[in-house]
Amino acid sequence: MEKTVRILNDEGFHARPAGVFVKKASEFTSTIEVKAGEVTKNGKSIMALMSLGLAKDAEITIKAQGPDEAAAVDALVDLVNKKFQA
């Protein structure tokens, strides 16, 4: 399962949003990946996500594979759309 979403918060995908994203992603047993352009990173690793260097309006694809993949993707897309406000 995967969905594409745009980073909406002004600061982009820096340390705080990446931390919030990883915390939410870690609630799920599915494998979670974030793809930006041709680069795919582990969605449960703050350092991996920060290494993407994503700014506002960057487009990412959130992918999940496992027993709770639909719930994981929906929750993470919702988090990004809410500018990483839990």
C-alpha positions as CSV (number, residue, x, y, z in Angstrom):
1,M,0.0,0.0,0.0
2,E,1.3,3.5,-0.8
3,K,0.1,7.1,-1.1
4,T,1.8,10.2,-2.2
5,V,1.6,13.4,-0.2
6,R,3.2,16.9,-0.1
7,I,5.1,18.4,2.8
8,L,3.0,21.3,4.0
9,N,4.8,22.7,7.0
10,D,7.1,25.7,6.4
11,E,10.2,24.2,7.9
12,G,10.1,21.0,5.8
13,F,11.0,17.6,7.0
14,H,13.6,18.5,9.6
15,A,14.4,16.9,13.0
16,R,11.1,17.6,14.8
17,P,8.8,16.4,12.1
18,A,11.0,13.5,11.3
19,G,10.9,12.5,15.0
20,V,7.1,12.8,15.1
21,F,6.8,10.7,11.9
22,V,9.1,8.0,13.3
23,K,7.2,7.9,16.6
24,K,3.9,7.3,14.7
25,A,5.5,4.9,12.2
26,S,6.9,2.8,15.1
27,E,3.3,2.2,16.3
28,F,2.8,-0.2,13.4
29,T,4.3,-3.6,12.7
30,S,4.4,-3.1,8.9
31,T,7.6,-2.1,7.2
32,I,7.4,1.6,6.3
33,E,9.4,3.4,3.7
34,V,9.4,7.0,2.5
35,K,10.4,7.7,-1.1
36,A,11.4,11.1,-2.4
37,G,12.4,11.2,-6.1
38,E,14.5,8.0,-6.7
39,V,15.6,7.7,-3.1
40,T,13.8,5.4,-0.6
41,K,14.5,5.4,3.1
42,N,13.4,3.5,6.2
43,G,10.3,5.3,7.6
44,K,11.2,4.2,11.1
45,S,14.7,5.8,11.2
46,I,15.0,9.5,12.1
47,M,18.5,9.8,10.6
48,A,17.3,8.2,7.3
49,L,14.4,10.6,7.0
50,M,16.5,13.7,7.9
51,S,19.0,12.6,5.2
52,L,16.4,13.2,2.6
53,G,16.6,17.0,3.2
54,L,13.0,17.6,2.3
55,A,11.7,21.2,2.1
56,K,8.2,22.6,2.1
57,D,6.2,21.4,-1.0
58,A,8.4,18.3,-1.5
59,E,6.4,15.3,-2.6
60,I,6.9,12.0,-0.9
61,T,5.4,8.5,-1.3
62,I,4.7,6.7,2.0
63,K,4.8,2.9,1.5
64,A,3.9,0.2,4.0
65,Q,3.9,-3.6,3.8
66,G,2.5,-5.8,6.4
67,P,-0.5,-6.7,8.4
68,D,-1.5,-3.1,9.3
69,E,-0.2,-1.4,6.1
70,A,-3.5,0.4,5.3
71,A,-3.8,1.9,8.8
72,A,-0.1,2.8,8.8
73,V,-0.2,4.7,5.5
74,D,-3.5,6.4,6.4
75,A,-2.1,7.6,9.8
76,L,1.2,8.8,8.3
77,V,-0.5,10.7,5.4
78,D,-2.8,12.3,7.9
79,L,0.1,13.3,10.1
80,V,1.9,14.9,7.1
81,N,-1.3,16.7,6.1
82,K,-1.7,18.1,9.6
83,K,1.9,19.5,9.4
84,F,3.2,16.9,11.9
85,Q,0.8,18.0,14.6
86,A,-0.3,14.8,16.4
